[in-house]
Amino acid sequence: MIRRVLTRRQLLRLGLAAPLAKLIACDKVGKEIHIGSGYRPTPEQPLTPVEDFYLVANFGIPLAPTEAEWRLPMRGMVGRPATLARADLDRFAPVTLEMTMECIGNYPGGGLISSAAFTGVRLADVIEAAGPSSHARGVHLEGEEGYFAYLPLEAATGELPMLVHTMNGRPLTEDHGAPVRALFPGKHGMFSVKWLRGVTLAREWGAWGSLTAISNVVEGVTPVMSRIDRPRDGDEVTAGQPLEVSGIALTAGRGVARVEVDTGGGWRETEIVFDRSPQLWSLWRTSWTPDRPGEATLAVRAFDGDGTTQSFEPRFPYDSGAIHTLRVVVR
């Protein structure tokens, strides 16, 4: 059963008072839900609080089973089909990973990106226990609300993909996929199916659903990205007064080599002040002193260890990795 609308209680729990309710964008009322995060991390608090974590629900938020009711069929091209209960996951070695997740529909400077510490088990361990067939080539994941994703078997059985039950030290909330969701670090959030209710090993993606077909168009790897968090677009600043310019950068496991900012005089390198994990966003900052009144444009770009960077041209079919720019007014 699909809950077609968010109740007032849910909105309050998500921190969406009336002035913030406009952050919800629905293609069809009660179905697709996008809630951007306004959280701006600091070196002291780099992880996004659960209540501030961005939310995308393509088909709404389902009435998912409780932890006690939850079952996960492992089926398809496996030698040992099984239906797992939540307690069965505790037979596998626990894993905790701090990582940043970004929606494929995020835009430069957008809020469909957040970071958290996720705890669960390796999907590879669960698949191995099911006895995958040598003829299986991919893994099909199904969410309680009817969302599907399909990944090549090698992408699902690496070191990082997980089945997650805990977020920032607390059980997953209803809004973020409780009781168990999938997690694919380094890939866009579209693959990390929430409210997981089925894992099927198969030879091909076939007719699993039109949303899955996008994996034939894009690889789904999070591109190099960066964002200016301070100042904000449209802020007024003072000529002759030093101003901190800071934000985030991410390269999805490849490491942030450097971040550069252009305040009108060409690109110059910033200071990276937080860089704890290749899967977690890095934080950078620099100082800028506006020298004359008027309008100024600021831009940021990041580089990974291979020298890959960003451009002003969006990548097909989404532009989450394009250079973020904003304007401020100098008084």
C-alpha positions in Angstrom: 0.0 0.0 0.0 1.3 3.4 -0.9 0.8 6.5 1.2 -0.3 9.0 -1.4 0.5 12.2 0.6 2.7 13.2 3.4 0.7 13.9 6.6 1.1 17.0 8.7 2.8 14.9 11.3 5.4 13.6 8.7 6.0 17.2 7.5 6.7 18.3 11.0 8.9 15.4 11.7 10.9 16.3 8.6 11.2 19.8 9.9 9.0 21.3 7.1 7.0 24.0 8.7 4.7 26.0 6.4 7.5 28.3 5.0 9.6 25.3 4.0 6.9 23.2 2.5 7.6 24.7 -0.9 10.8 22.5 -1.0 8.6 19.6 -1.9 8.2 19.2 -5.7 5.8 16.6 -7.0 5.3 15.7 -10.6 2.0 14.2 -9.5 0.4 15.1 -6.2 1.3 12.5 -3.6 3.8 10.6 -5.8 7.2 11.9 -6.6 8.7 13.7 -3.6 11.9 15.8 -3.7 13.1 17.5 -0.5 16.4 19.2 -0.7 18.7 19.6 2.3 19.7 23.0 3.5 22.4 21.6 5.9 25.8 23.1 5.5 28.5 20.9 7.0 31.5 22.0 9.1 34.8 20.2 10.0 33.3 19.8 13.5 30.0 18.4 12.2 30.6 17.0 8.8 27.7 14.5 8.8 24.1 15.5 7.9 21.6 15.0 10.8 19.0 12.5 9.8 16.2 15.1 10.0 18.1 17.3 7.5 19.1 14.5 5.1 17.7 15.0 1.6 14.7 12.9 0.6 13.7 11.6 -2.8 10.8 9.2 -3.1 9.8 8.5 -6.7 6.6 6.8 -5.9 5.8 8.2 -2.5 6.5 6.8 1.0 5.1 3.3 1.4 3.5 1.7 4.5 6.6 -0.6 4.8 6.7 -3.6 7.2 8.1 -3.2 10.7 11.5 -4.6 11.5 9.8 -7.7 13.0 7.6 -8.2 9.9 10.3 -7.5 7.3 11.3 -10.3 4.9 13.8 -10.2 2.1 13.5 -13.0 -0.6 16.9 -13.8 -2.2 15.8 -15.4 -5.5 16.5 -15.9 -9.2 19.7 -17.4 -10.4 20.9 -18.7 -7.0 21.6 -22.2 -5.7 20.2 -21.5 -2.2 17.1 -19.4 -2.4 16.1 -18.0 1.0 13.9 -15.5 2.6 15.8 -13.4 5.2 14.4 -11.9 8.3 16.0 -8.8 9.9 17.7 -11.0 12.5 19.3 -13.1 9.8 21.4 -10.0 8.7 23.1 -10.1 12.1 24.8 -13.4 11.1 26.9 -11.4 8.7 29.9 -9.2 9.7 28.7 -5.6 10.4 30.1 -2.7 8.4 29.9 1.0 9.0 30.7 3.5 6.3 30.6 7.3 6.3 29.6 8.4 2.8 28.0 11.1 0.8 24.9 10.4 -1.3 23.8 12.6 -4.2 20.7 12.3 -6.4 21.2 12.0 -10.1 18.8 14.9 -10.5 20.8 17.3 -8.3 21.8 20.6 -9.9 24.9 22.7 -9.4 24.7 24.2 -5.9 21.6 22.0 -5.2 20.5 20.4 -1.9 19.9 16.8 -3.1 23.1 15.7 -1.5 23.8 14.7 2.1 26.3 12.6 4.2 25.8 10.1 7.0 27.3 7.1 8.7 25.5 4.0 7.5 25.7 0.6 9.3 24.6 -2.8 7.8 26.2 -5.7 6.1 28.0 -6.2 2.7 25.6 -7.1 -0.1 28.3 -9.3 -1.5 28.2 -11.5 1.7 24.4 -11.9 1.4 24.6 -12.8 -2.3 27.4 -15.3 -1.7 25.4 -17.0 1.0 22.6 -17.5 -1.6 25.0 -19.3 -4.0 25.0 -17.1 -7.1 24.9 -18.9 -10.4 27.9 -18.6 -12.7 25.4 -17.4 -15.4 24.0 -14.5 -13.4 25.1 -11.2 -14.7 23.1 -8.7 -12.7 21.2 -7.9 -9.5 17.6 -6.6 -9.5 16.5 -4.7 -6.4 12.9 -4.0 -5.6 11.5 -1.5 -3.1 8.2 -1.7 -1.2 6.8 1.3 -3.1 7.4 -0.3 -6.5 10.7 1.3 -7.4 13.3 -0.9 -9.2 17.0 -0.8 -9.9 19.3 -3.1 -11.7 23.1 -3.3 -11.5 25.8 -5.5 -13.0 26.7 -8.3 -10.6 30.3 -7.0 -10.3 28.9 -3.6 -9.2 26.8 -5.2 -6.5 29.4 -7.6 -5.1 32.3 -5.2 -4.5 33.7 -4.2 -1.1 31.4 -1.2 -0.6 27.7 -2.1 -1.6 25.6 -2.7 1.6 22.3 -3.6 3.0 21.7 -0.9 5.6 19.6 -0.8 8.7 21.2 2.0 10.7 21.9 5.7 9.9 24.0 7.9 12.2 23.8 5.4 14.9 20.0 5.1 14.9 17.7 2.6 13.1 16.6 3.8 9.7 13.6 6.1 9.7 10.5 5.4 7.8 11.3 8.2 5.3 14.8 6.9 4.6 13.9 3.3 3.8 13.2 1.5 7.1 13.7 -1.2 8.0 16.4 -2.1 5.4 17.7 -0.3 2.3 20.4 -0.9 -0.3 23.4 1.4 -0.5 25.9 1.8 -3.4 28.7 4.2 -2.5 30.1 6.1 -5.4 26.9 5.8 -7.4 24.0 8.2 -7.6 21.2 7.6 -5.1 18.9 6.2 -7.8 20.5 2.8 -7.3 20.3 2.7 -3.4 16.8 1.3 -3.3 14.8 2.1 -0.1 12.3 -0.1 1.7 14.0 -3.1 0.2 11.7 -6.1 -0.3 13.4 -8.3 -2.9 16.8 -9.2 -4.4 16.8 -11.2 -7.6 19.9 -12.4 -9.5 19.3 -12.4 -13.3 21.0 -12.4 -16.7 19.7 -9.0 -17.9 17.6 -6.0 -16.8 14.8 -7.0 -19.2 11.5 -5.3 -18.4 12.2 -4.5 -14.7 10.9 -1.0 -15.1 11.4 2.1 -17.1 13.3 3.9 -14.4 16.0 1.2 -14.4 16.5 1.7 -18.2 18.4 4.9 -17.4 21.3 2.6 -16.4 21.7 1.9 -20.1 22.3 5.6 -20.7 24.4 6.6 -17.7 26.8 4.6 -15.7 25.5 6.2 -12.5 28.9 7.0 -11.0 28.8 10.3 -9.1 30.8 12.9 -11.0 33.4 15.2 -9.6 31.3 18.0 -8.0 31.7 21.0 -5.7 29.5 23.6 -4.2 29.8 27.1 -2.6 28.0 27.1 0.7 29.1 30.5 2.0 28.2 33.1 0.9 24.8 32.3 -0.5 23.5 33.4 -3.8 22.3 37.0 -3.6 24.1 37.8 -0.4 25.2 41.4 0.2 28.9 41.8 1.2 31.1 44.7 2.0 33.9 46.1 -0.2 37.3 46.0 1.5 36.2 43.5 4.1 37.6 40.0 4.1 35.0 37.3 3.5 35.2 33.5 4.0 34.2 31.5 0.9 33.7 27.8 1.7 31.8 24.7 0.6 32.0 21.0 -0.2 33.6 18.8 -2.9 33.2 15.2 -3.8 34.8 12.7 -6.2 33.0 9.5 -5.2 35.9 7.4 -4.0 38.7 8.9 -6.2 39.9 11.5 -3.6 39.7 15.3 -3.8 43.1 16.5 -5.0 42.4 20.2 -4.9 39.6 22.8 -5.1 39.8 26.1 -6.9 37.6 29.2 -6.7 37.3 32.1 -9.1 36.1 35.4 -7.6 36.6 37.4 -10.8 40.4 37.3 -11.2 41.0 33.8 -12.3 41.2 30.4 -10.6 43.1 30.0 -7.4 43.5 27.1 -5.0 41.7 26.9 -1.7 42.5 25.2 1.5 41.0 21.8 2.1 40.0 21.8 5.8 38.3 18.4 6.1 39.1 15.2 4.1 38.4 12.1 6.2 37.3 9.6 3.6 37.2 9.2 -0.2 33.5 8.3 0.0 32.7 11.4 2.1 32.6 15.0 0.9 35.6 17.2 1.6 35.3 20.7 3.0 37.3 23.6 1.6 37.6 27.3 2.3 39.4 30.5 1.2 39.3 34.2 1.9 38.2 36.8 -0.5 38.2 40.6 -0.1 35.9 42.3 -2.6 37.7 45.4 -3.9 34.9 47.4 -5.4 31.1 47.8 -5.2 28.9 46.1 -7.8 27.9 42.6 -8.6 30.5 39.8 -8.4 30.3 36.2 -9.7 31.9 33.4 -7.8 32.6 29.9 -9.2 34.1 26.7 -7.8 35.6 23.5 -9.4 37.2 20.4 -7.8 39.8 18.0 -9.2 40.3 14.3 -8.4 43.6 12.4 -8.2 43.5 11.7 -11.9 43.1 15.4 -12.8 39.5 15.0 -13.8 37.6 18.3 -13.1 34.4 20.1 -13.9 33.2 22.3 -16.7 30.4 24.8 -17.2 28.8 22.4 -19.7 26.3 19.9 -18.1 27.0 16.2 -18.8 24.2 14.3 -20.6 21.6 13.7 -19.3 22.0 15.5 -16.0 24.2 18.4 -14.8 25.0 17.5 -11.2 28.7 17.8 -12.0 28.7 21.1 -13.7 30.5 24.1 -12.2 28.5 25.9 -9.5 28.4 29.7 -9.8 26.6 32.3 -7.7 26.4 36.1 -7.6 26.8 38.5 -4.6 26.2 42.2 -4.3 29.2 44.2 -3.1 28.3 47.4 -1.2 
